[in-house]
Amino acid sequence: MTAVHAPVTGLLDVERVAADFPILSRTVRGGNRLVYLDSGATSQKPSAVLDAERGFYTQHNAAVHRGAHLLAEEATDAYEAAREKIAALLGATARELVFTKNATEAINLVAYSFSNATAKAQFGRPLPAGAERFVLRPGDEIVVTEMEHHANLLPWQEVCDKTGAVLRWIGVDDSGRLDLDHPAHGLKAVLGERTRVVALTHQSNVMGTITPVRVVADAAHAVGALVVVDACQSVPHMPVDVSLLGADFLAFSGHKMLGPSGIGVLWGRYEILESMPPFLSGGSMIETVRMEGSTFAPPPQRFEAGVPMAAQAIGLGAAVDYLQSLESGDGSARGLAAVAAHEHALTGYALEALSEIPGVRVVGPTDNRERGSAVSFVVEGVHAHDVGQVLDDRGVEVRVGHHCAWPLHRRFGIAATTRATFYVYNGTRDIDDLASAVRAAQVFFRVA
Amino acid sequence: MELQSLYQEIILDHYKHPQGRGLRDPFAAEVHHVNPTCGDELTVRVTLEGDVVMDISYDGQGCSISQASASVLHEQLVGGTIAAGLSITDAFLALMQGRGTVEPDEEILGDAVAFAGVAKYPARVKCALLAWMAWKDAVSQAVERHTPEVTP
């Protein structure tokens, strides 16, 4: 416990950042300091985001893209400005960005494009030009990976059940990386001429593994498949430029990146979005409507039926501003690059701290390379639920269970893990508290 | 430190030394229940003779609360009547769902009274109930199967 740690560099000024988050000043379970290590599930919100949402409701609230009165104009402008801001963060254009209620809905939007196009084609009903790439035939293949969050697995299982397509997957090796060269579950083995979609995570929500999206995307494109990337754990934590990533679609949630709940984002290459049939239908996604049938607006409006979540979009815009304003304590980086450097330093510190505890095993990469800040582990002889309970008793809030990645846990032969995830308001003190709470759990359950 | 009220000594004892663990033959019904939020699993078999519960055998994996609860269930219910088992189950259910407001009756619950503290932790109530819901399901299947069909 008295090991000398290497100096930790690249951190944000955590005390200053934490002061921007009102919730972090409350106490939990008998006066303990709140040590929030569950940002991978949802992040806390800075005052700037809360103020932006409240400011919208108190000053500009109206239904966007409807009406011609002043408030409607202001609300629409604010909503569209948020879209532009978020698009700029990704190196994309605003018209490529669809607001959804969360990342799950964003992925479902793409998945339903396949099953909807397939169903319409079957009856010879109208489809946008280029929609053939969304029409599946029995025996077509959809490829995912074994480390997917259920949100990027179940929608594809559903598409398979509705179209007769077959689900295949890239395996995970013992170190928690994609096993791209595996003879049975590697890239070459799994991808083929029937592959129509490859859907993969950019960063594992359990192990923190950053996947080589570019490599997979290039291989997918070589066989004519579309590439869908679950970026829930990457966009909030590191610079992501869609022009370099190689993906055709990218999905993420606002609430995991300091934004409000109820807002997610789907980015798609414009010509592909244009070729997709609608997902949800109704108001504001239309071009003309007649009793005999209707035509639809171009993207992104085609995919935003109903009055959208304007305050949440504006809140997410404020979160992007906030993230971009952050600066490393030593001034070496700004914005998402500073966030990534901060988390990289914390992850190294956490991996070292956990490795010093006998009976604790990290699941996933233990070398602090090509990995983000999700650190999941098992404590020998103590179930994750019980570990989490002792941690919670000391104010350390982590996630326990399979973290919506049940097949990945099966792959490692474990039922549940304890997961700590770090964000901009976490510092080394939080990790010290985590480590001592894990030791306390071992003592409580008499395994140490 | 409220941990001791949650993890009473009896619970930790049952967790470390589970009673009646392991699946045994023959059985009247078998069920497999899971807690989808955490992945805990339990297979439960019941063996009946008339209206007496001859055995409840079980196997699974999960947290101390869910596994100790299965062990206590085995200890409390085996050897009694089905009706007695179900009434203990009802009392346990009421205790667990009472958010800490239900006064447990040790006369009825026996060692299961040790789980009273769990009721204050809503996220753990499902863990405590896993075995009890499984047994209830199994026994109702067994009884249904052995009730001769009555034609009106």
Chai-1 contact restraints between the chains, C-beta under 6 A:
chainA,res_idxA,chainB,res_idxB,connection_type,confidence,min_distance_angstrom,max_distance_angstrom,comment,restraint_id
A,H383,B,C63,contact,1.0,0.0,6.0,A-B,restraint_1
A,H385,B,C38,contact,1.0,0.0,6.0,A-B,restraint_2
A,H385,B,C63,contact,1.0,0.0,6.0,A-B,restraint_3
A,D386,B,C63,contact,1.0,0.0,6.0,A-B,restraint_4
A,D386,B,S64,contact,1.0,0.0,6.0,A-B,restraint_5
A,D393,B,L3,contact,1.0,0.0,6.0,A-B,restraint_6
A,G401,B,C38,contact,1.0,0.0,6.0,A-B,restraint_7
A,H402,B,G39,contact,1.0,0.0,6.0,A-B,restraint_8
A,A415,B,G39,contact,1.0,0.0,6.0,A-B,restraint_9
A,A415,B,Q61,contact,1.0,0.0,6.0,A-B,restraint_10
A,A416,B,C38,contact,1.0,0.0,6.0,A-B,restraint_11
A,A416,B,G39,contact,1.0,0.0,6.0,A-B,restraint_12
